[in-house]
Amino acid sequence: NMTFADEYMRKHVPPTVTMVKPQGTYLAWLDVSGLVDKVGARRATEEQNKMRDRSLPPLTPSNLMQQWFIDHARVQVNAGGGFGTGGEERMRMNCATSRAMLQKALDNIATAVRAV
């Protein structure tokens, strides 16, 4: 599945979202840094952090991108900002599912990203 996802991303998803194929896990990291500004996630994050309770950790663009993927691709991926430094503009995608389900998710991601 990971090889399938890697090849699919390279062929069908615009380069605003990229994936680095991991060596030994079923969790893929998607770099969405090229998409963050196009959908306004960086600006929205900055605005929300201005109004956010300072005792809470600041939001990262990946927090807003998580909802963007739900709303536009109907795919649940995890915000990378919660996994430590370097995850702020990345999403974690679980590829441990059936090939049919993985392809549907990737088709939805490709369609949503191309629409931006």
Secondary structure as GFF3:
##gff-version 3
##sequence-region A 1 116
A	DSSP	alpha_helix	2	12	.	.	.	ID=ss1
A	DSSP	beta_strand	18	20	.	.	.	ID=ss2
A	DSSP	beta_strand	27	31	.	.	.	ID=ss3
A	DSSP	alpha_helix	33	36	.	.	.	ID=ss4
A	DSSP	alpha_helix	41	51	.	.	.	ID=ss5
A	DSSP	alpha_helix	61	68	.	.	.	ID=ss6
A	DSSP	pi_helix	69	73	.	.	.	ID=ss7
A	DSSP	beta_strand	78	79	.	.	.	ID=ss8
A	DSSP	three_ten_helix	80	83	.	.	.	ID=ss9
A	DSSP	beta_strand	90	94	.	.	.	ID=ss10
A	DSSP	alpha_helix	99	114	.	.	.	ID=ss11
###
